[in-house]
Amino acid sequence: MAPAWARPLARYCDYPVYPPISWSDGQQVRGLAPTLVRQVLEGLGYEVQIVVLGNWKRCLLDAAAGRVDVVLAYSTGQRQQDLLFSRVPVLREEVALFVNRRRPPHFLQLQDLTAYRGGLLFGESYGQDFDREVVQHGNIEWVSSSQQNFGKLIRQRIDFIPHERRTGQLFIERLPGAQDIVALPQAVSVDYLRLALSRQSPLAPRMAEIDARLQQLNDSGAIQRWLEQSQADYRAMLKAQAAAAP
């Protein structure tokens, strides 16, 4: 393999607030996503640079404009205009509704949520049905961080947060005041996280090679191992932080 200085650069954009997919320990971005991107793109001969922006929407905008090459995201019709999505998914994810059990909303179908206030991070989308039935009714409050979003739910300033079940459960485990936050058992949707390339990126013609590598990593169990390791590392970080707190 060529030395790092001799390899072409691939810019990967992340907003690391989704443990165990991606998160920050204060020094670097960690988790399944950056591990996977490095493994795939370095195998194609690229040096990977991680770009962290102020919110997820900025990552998507920079990818659409070709300022970054790679993101991990759900595929939507709108995003497909600017991004080329891997055929092989990285991870199956179930979207759950997180609520405050002191005042849970009545939820049997998406249309029920139009009577309540929800919270999302800038740039998030949970599918065309959710966007049409919930977001377009104007009852969503947009914020930049999960800490802010769940804080509003704890204080009952909003009624629900749609969030990946695995990530949301991990996030609230040690969140102060989150003892009343629960995930409803029924899923809002099931979707697949995919590696996405900017259609303007020099990497775009190599998507078939990327799909082949993703299939190998899925079949070998590597992605599941990285996911489990990230969960363990994130919990260990939180435990260490709690022990160090005055």
C-alpha positions as CSV (number, residue, x, y, z in Angstrom):
1,M,0.0,0.0,0.0
2,A,1.2,3.5,-0.8
3,P,2.2,5.8,2.1
4,A,-0.6,8.1,3.3
5,W,1.0,11.2,1.6
6,A,0.9,9.5,-1.8
7,R,-2.7,8.3,-1.6
8,P,-5.7,10.3,-2.9
9,L,-7.8,11.9,-0.2
10,A,-11.4,10.9,0.5
11,R,-13.4,13.2,2.8
12,Y,-15.9,11.5,5.1
13,C,-18.4,13.7,6.8
14,D,-19.8,12.7,10.2
15,Y,-21.9,14.3,12.9
16,P,-20.9,12.1,15.8
17,V,-24.0,12.1,18.0
18,Y,-25.3,8.6,17.2
19,P,-23.6,6.1,19.4
20,P,-22.7,3.3,18.7
21,I,-22.8,4.3,15.0
22,S,-20.6,7.4,15.5
23,W,-19.7,9.4,18.6
24,S,-16.9,11.5,20.0
25,D,-14.7,10.9,23.0
26,G,-13.7,14.5,23.0
27,Q,-10.5,13.8,20.9
28,Q,-11.7,11.8,17.9
29,V,-14.7,10.4,16.1
30,R,-15.3,6.8,17.1
31,G,-17.8,4.0,16.4
32,L,-18.9,1.7,13.7
33,A,-19.2,4.3,11.0
34,P,-15.7,5.7,10.9
35,T,-14.2,2.2,11.4
36,L,-16.2,0.9,8.4
37,V,-15.4,3.9,6.1
38,R,-11.7,3.6,6.8
39,Q,-11.7,-0.2,6.2
40,V,-13.6,0.2,2.9
41,L,-11.8,3.3,1.4
42,E,-8.3,2.5,2.6
43,G,-8.7,-0.8,0.9
44,L,-9.4,1.1,-2.3
45,G,-6.1,3.0,-1.9
46,Y,-7.5,6.2,-0.3
47,E,-6.5,8.2,2.7
48,V,-9.6,9.0,4.7
49,Q,-10.1,12.5,6.3
50,I,-13.0,12.8,8.8
51,V,-14.8,16.1,8.6
52,V,-17.1,17.1,11.5
53,L,-19.6,19.8,10.9
54,G,-22.1,21.6,13.1
55,N,-25.1,19.5,12.3
56,W,-26.2,16.6,10.1
57,K,-27.9,18.8,7.6
58,R,-24.5,20.5,6.8
59,C,-23.0,17.0,6.1
60,L,-25.7,16.3,3.6
61,L,-25.4,19.7,1.9
62,D,-21.6,19.4,1.6
63,A,-22.0,15.9,0.1
64,A,-24.5,17.1,-2.4
65,A,-22.2,19.9,-3.4
66,G,-19.2,17.6,-3.7
67,R,-17.3,19.3,-0.8
68,V,-17.1,15.9,0.9
69,D,-17.1,12.4,-0.7
70,V,-18.8,10.1,1.7
71,V,-21.5,9.9,4.3
72,L,-23.5,7.1,6.0
73,A,-27.2,7.8,5.7
74,Y,-30.7,6.4,4.9
75,S,-31.7,6.5,1.3
76,T,-34.6,8.8,0.4
77,G,-35.8,10.0,-3.0
78,Q,-34.6,13.5,-2.4
79,R,-31.1,12.4,-1.3
80,Q,-30.8,10.1,-4.3
81,Q,-30.7,13.2,-6.5
82,D,-27.2,14.1,-5.1
83,L,-25.9,10.9,-3.6
84,L,-25.2,7.4,-4.8
85,F,-26.2,4.8,-2.2
86,S,-24.6,1.4,-1.7
87,R,-26.7,-1.5,-2.8
88,V,-25.4,-3.5,0.2
89,P,-26.7,-2.0,3.5
90,V,-24.4,-1.4,6.4
91,L,-27.0,-2.0,9.1
92,R,-30.7,-2.6,9.6
93,E,-32.1,0.0,12.0
94,E,-35.5,0.2,13.7
95,V,-36.9,3.6,14.3
96,A,-38.8,3.9,17.6
97,L,-40.8,6.6,19.2
98,F,-39.2,7.9,22.5
99,V,-41.7,9.5,24.8
100,N,-42.0,10.8,28.4
101,R,-44.1,8.2,30.3
102,R,-45.5,11.0,32.4
103,R,-47.4,12.2,29.3
104,P,-47.2,9.6,26.5
105,P,-48.8,10.4,23.2
106,H,-51.5,8.1,21.7
107,F,-49.7,6.4,18.9
108,L,-51.1,3.6,16.7
109,Q,-50.3,5.1,13.2
110,L,-48.2,8.0,11.9
111,Q,-51.2,10.3,11.5
112,D,-51.7,10.2,15.3
113,L,-48.5,12.2,15.7
114,T,-49.9,15.3,14.0
115,A,-51.6,16.1,17.3
116,Y,-48.3,16.3,19.2
117,R,-45.0,18.1,19.1
118,G,-41.9,16.2,18.0
119,G,-38.2,16.8,18.0
120,L,-35.7,16.1,15.2
121,L,-32.1,17.0,14.5
122,F,-31.4,19.2,11.5
123,G,-31.2,17.1,8.3
124,E,-32.8,14.0,9.8
125,S,-35.3,12.0,7.8
126,Y,-37.1,8.8,8.7
127,G,-38.6,8.0,5.3
128,Q,-41.0,9.5,2.9
129,D,-44.1,8.3,4.8
130,F,-42.9,9.9,8.0
131,D,-42.0,13.1,6.3
132,R,-45.3,13.3,4.6
133,E,-47.5,12.3,7.5
134,V,-45.7,14.1,10.3
135,V,-43.0,16.6,9.3
136,Q,-45.1,18.4,6.7
137,H,-47.7,19.2,9.3
138,G,-45.3,21.7,10.9
139,N,-45.3,20.1,14.4
140,I,-41.6,19.3,14.5
141,E,-39.0,21.4,16.4
142,W,-35.6,21.2,14.8
143,V,-32.4,21.2,17.0
144,S,-28.7,20.6,16.6
145,S,-28.0,18.0,19.3
146,S,-29.5,14.9,20.8
147,Q,-28.7,16.3,24.3
148,Q,-30.9,19.3,23.5
149,N,-33.6,17.2,22.0
150,F,-33.9,14.7,24.8
151,G,-33.6,17.5,27.3
152,K,-36.8,19.0,25.9
153,L,-38.5,15.6,26.1
154,I,-37.5,15.3,29.8
155,R,-38.9,18.7,30.5
156,Q,-42.1,17.8,28.5
157,R,-41.5,20.7,26.1
158,I,-42.0,18.2,23.3
159,D,-44.0,14.9,23.2
160,F,-42.0,12.5,21.1
161,I,-38.6,11.9,19.5
162,P,-38.3,9.5,16.6
163,H,-34.9,7.9,16.9
164,E,-33.0,4.7,16.0
165,R,-34.0,2.4,18.9
166,R,-30.5,1.1,19.5
167,T,-28.9,4.5,19.5
168,G,-31.6,6.1,21.6
169,Q,-31.6,3.4,24.3
170,L,-27.8,3.7,24.5
171,F,-28.0,7.5,24.7
172,I,-30.5,7.7,27.6
173,E,-28.8,5.0,29.7
174,R,-26.8,7.6,31.7
175,L,-28.6,10.8,30.7
176,P,-29.4,12.8,33.8
177,G,-33.2,13.0,34.3
178,A,-34.0,10.4,31.7
179,Q,-35.6,7.9,34.0
180,D,-39.0,8.7,32.6
181,I,-37.9,8.4,28.9
182,V,-39.0,5.2,27.3
183,A,-39.2,3.8,23.7
184,L,-42.6,2.6,22.6
185,P,-42.6,-1.1,21.5
186,Q,-44.0,-0.6,18.1
187,A,-41.7,0.6,15.3
188,V,-42.2,3.8,13.4
189,S,-40.3,2.3,10.5
190,V,-37.4,0.0,9.6
191,D,-34.7,1.3,7.4
192,Y,-31.1,0.5,6.3
193,L,-28.1,2.6,6.9
194,R,-26.0,2.8,3.7
195,L,-22.7,4.2,2.6
196,A,-23.4,7.1,0.2
197,L,-21.1,8.8,-2.2
198,S,-21.4,12.3,-3.6
199,R,-22.3,12.0,-7.3
200,Q,-19.6,14.5,-7.8
201,S,-16.9,12.5,-6.1
202,P,-14.1,10.7,-7.9
203,L,-15.2,7.7,-5.9
204,A,-18.6,7.4,-7.5
205,P,-17.5,5.1,-10.4
206,R,-16.1,2.7,-7.8
207,M,-19.4,1.9,-6.1
208,A,-19.4,-1.7,-7.4
209,E,-16.1,-2.3,-5.6
210,I,-17.5,-0.7,-2.4
211,D,-20.5,-2.9,-2.5
212,A,-18.3,-6.0,-2.9
213,R,-16.3,-5.0,0.1
214,L,-19.4,-4.2,2.2
215,Q,-20.7,-7.7,1.3
216,Q,-17.5,-9.3,2.5
217,L,-17.6,-7.3,5.8
218,N,-21.2,-8.3,6.4
219,D,-20.6,-12.0,5.6
220,S,-17.6,-12.2,7.8
221,G,-19.4,-10.7,10.8
222,A,-16.9,-7.8,11.0
223,I,-19.6,-5.1,11.0
224,Q,-21.5,-6.8,13.9
225,R,-18.2,-7.1,15.9
226,W,-17.4,-3.4,15.3
227,L,-20.9,-2.5,16.4
228,E,-20.6,-4.5,19.6
229,Q,-17.2,-3.1,20.3
230,S,-18.4,0.4,19.9
231,Q,-21.3,-0.1,22.3
232,A,-18.8,-1.5,24.9
233,D,-16.4,1.4,24.3
234,Y,-19.1,4.0,24.6
235,R,-20.4,2.6,27.9
236,A,-16.9,2.4,29.2
237,M,-16.3,6.1,28.4
238,L,-19.5,7.2,30.1
239,K,-18.6,5.1,33.2
240,A,-15.1,6.7,33.3
241,Q,-16.6,10.2,33.0
242,A,-19.1,9.5,35.8
243,A,-16.2,8.2,38.0
244,A,-14.1,11.3,37.3
245,A,-17.0,13.7,38.0
246,P,-16.6,15.7,41.3
